[in-house]
Amino acid sequence: MRAAPVPVALVVLVALSAVVLGRVYADPLLTRLMVGAAAGSVLVSVAARRLPSWQVAPLSVAALAGWTLLSLRLAASHAALPGGLGEVAADAAGNAIPRLLTAMIPVQPTPDTVLLPVVAAWLAGLTAAEVALRAGRVLLGYLPPALLYAGALYVVGPNAEPAVGPTVLFAAVAAAGLAATGRPAGADAADPVAGGTPAVRAAVRLRPAVASAGGLAVVVALAALLAPVVAGQVDDHPVDPRRYVEPPRVETLDENPLIRISGWALNPDQRLLDVRTVAGSTGGGPPRIRLAVLSDYDGVTWRVGATYRNAGRILPAVEPAPGATTDVVRQEITVADLTGRLLPAVPTPREVGGARVAYDPASGTLIRPEGLAPGLRYDVSSVRERPDPNLVATANVPAGEAVARVLRVPDGAPEQVRRLATQLAEENGAPYARADAIATFLAEHYRVTADAPSGHAYPNLTFFLFGPRNGGGQRGTSEQFAASFAVLGRLAGLPTRVVVGFAPKADGPVRAADAYAWPEVLFEGVGWVPFDPMPRPDSEPRPVEEDFRPQPEDPPPSEVPAPTGEPTATPPAAGSAPDRARGGPGTPVLVGGGFGGLLLLVGAVLAALATMRRRLTRSRLERGDPGGRVAGAWRELTDALRLAGRPVGDDLAAAEVAERARRTLAEARAATAGGAATVAAGGAVDELAGLVNQLAFAPGTMTPGEADRAAALASAYGDALRDARPRWRRLWWRVHPGPLRWRR
């Protein structure tokens, strides 16, 4: 019993770390597992205290392995994750740290989010027990629990209230453990200097007193020096370590799924999903399934722009809007031909089973970080909201920094589009009336066709809205309808976004024909409300010119003033004008001379540009040391990609740039018989990327022969990519001034 206080204190100290860390978890499972690890590690050391020290570590590690596997099994069952114990353990071991630091708060206790804390708690308890009990260094034995406690505080960061109570209890338990330690029973308590001379006894007793006084002075000095610093940090917020770890991201294909609409429209029978509604109201047909929410628009493309955090089976709940009716929809979904990482679900998901997911609370969308695969089956429970129509009709729209993202209109909006938005806004004052007017205008004046070209940049939308009907304008897929609504809505002061998803006709296969995009508008007190700008079936669109007549850009000429009673000037005599012009060149000569001079000037500029471009290429490929020539060859390749409209960023590795270069050349020569040349050029860029990597990681090792080879490879690729362009683009390629001014 005399030796019990120290082991108990160690167990409590390690368990307090579990209490602190458990504040950011969704339920107490992690706290229980860490407390079990703390008790198990200390008890193993106490039970093996009579064994040699080298036998304790293997015994404790074996017990740690057993407790860890049990913890992983409990966490997997708790999260309803599929797969065997070995698969779950391997996945957790490989992803424990990044998933713990990218998990959504509150963190769901899954195998990958409990593995690291449980192992850390066991190791801290084992180290503390061996140092404090076997070596007798109690204070030094408190160091591992203290480090674990500090680590728990750092991981929690600003995501929970200050841990004042657990910290005070930690200090009290540590002090109690130190106070309870003493000499074992039966030890000789006699004064060791009892038989010494008075001088010896005084010297021996003075030494502890001096040491105590010196220690007290040091503590007081440290308190005086550090107190202002500590007091100044009271109001500061701790750093969130999650900002240093990049959360799961979508692939490039998923960043803008809106462009996939046209491809799906051309393959309407492609089977993407299989859906079975297990529970929930099906009144009005099966619920709409959401794939992605696109809130960011830069004038060229709509993007997801979401921040996904690893989540467990239970997702954070959001209170429904006042007055909205809700019902729970539970579906079983099986993936067929759908690719990417975006995970379809009825909005808004609350519980997901059968797949590991990451969740974006702002948009309510899901991804599967590992990507979708044919045959993947998962079940999802969602809370479907239906806003009160009476509230929507009278609701206002929010404004300010909180919604600046969904109100932003990029620079360069076409004037015709601005005038159309202004016209629709002036005729309708209330926000809902404006949104309904835009949807009605699009539904009444445009046609849906499956073969419409993809694109929703400003030029594409302008052609869709105002292009001639006999030239392919005023028709499109749901991509153009939803994007046009969103842009017109933002120009009219409405916060809008675009949603991509599916509208299945019934349970069963969800095909590509069921995919479409729709716009949504944000209303105060209501939330996001979807609108349908699509034309009604079998309706004949009216010409746009009937309801939209843009104002002429130039003002009409003023009326000719009525003549007065007296002439203001004497009419010129017949032939006087030719007489005045007789002394100078005629109009045809002036026009011809000016046109010829302009041609000469343009030709001179183009010749100068071509000469400067050739000099730049020669200076890169032929001058300087071998390393500089290899770097110049690489700049020639990246400039060629930029001239082809496929610029590469500085964040890409050489192998990634080579992959993009191969794809660019393959796409450029897809319609020509240049397959062999494409393969040869692909090998060239790979070899050039290898030389660049050699230059980066082994500078000074390049030889003149390797520099000549790099120059030949860059020239061959640039020539191949240029020759794959149309004739006039090949001419412009040679004189384009961009490489002369681009950063090198």
Secondary structure, 3 states (H helix, E strand, C coil): CCCCHHHHHHHHHHHHHHHHHHHHECCCHHHHHHHHHHHHHHHHHHHCCCCCHHHHHHHHHHHHHHHHHHHHHHHHHHHCCCCCHHHHHHHHHHHHHHHHHHECCCECCCHHHHHHHHHHHHHHHHHHHHHHHHCCCHHHHCHHHHHHHHHHHHHHHHHCCCCHHHHHHHHHHHHHHHHHCCCCCCCCCCCCCCCCCHHHHHHHHHHHHHHHHHHHHHHHHHHHHHHHHHHHCCCCCCCCHHHHCCCCCCCHHHHCHHHHHHHHHHCCCCEEEEEEEEECCCCCCCCCEEEEEECEECCCCEECCCCCEEECCECCCCCCCCCCEEEEEEEEEEECCCCCCEECECCCEEEEECCCEEEECCCCEEECCCCCCCCCEEEEEEEEEECCHHHHHHCCCCCCHHHHHHCCCCCCCCHHHHHHHHHHHHCCCCHHHHHHHHHHHHHHHCEECCCCCCCCCHHHHHHHHHCCHHHCCCEECHHHHHHHHHHHHHHCCCCEEEEEEECCCCCEEEEHHHEEEEEEEEECCCEEEECCCCCCCCCCCCCHHHCCCCCCCCCCCCCCCCCCCCCCCCCCCCCHHHHHHCCCCCHHHHHHHHHHHHHHHHHHHHHHHHHHHHHHHHHHHHCCCHHHHHHHHHHHHHHHHHHCCCCCCCCCCHHHHHHHHHHHHHHHCCCCCCHHHHHHHHHHHHHHHHHHHHHHHCCCCCCHHHHHHHHHHHHHHHHHHHHCCCHHHHHHHHHCCHHHHCCC
